[in-house]
């Protein structure tokens, strides 16, 4: 057995070895994924339009999703000072759309966001 991708007969042989209790084949790549098991929900009131609001994510956040409660468009960034004054870089999330990241491994993470209308609520779900 050599090379990638493996030949079909090598894959069948390896599957047989794995399910028969023999030592599994060593050439099939395996991704190690740290599962997210602890959810946190945040509701951040945004009383004014075009004002920066923020939320610090839990340590070891592995994924998050954010959207406005009523589906209004908003701007978001990973650094302060960009979303309120329309100073790039920022990302505009369109109407009725959520923004999410998955399989992340930041050492620390804060989200910065601003609404285009007053009186919005940002809903965020983060998993660590």
PyMOL commands that set and color helices and strands:
alter all, ss='L'
color gray80, all
select helices_A, chain A and resi 8-19
alter helices_A, ss='H'
color red, helices_A
select strands_A, chain A and resi 39-46+53-56+63-68+74-77+91-93+99-101+110-115+120-127
alter strands_A, ss='S'
color yellow, strands_A
deselect
rebuild
show_as cartoon
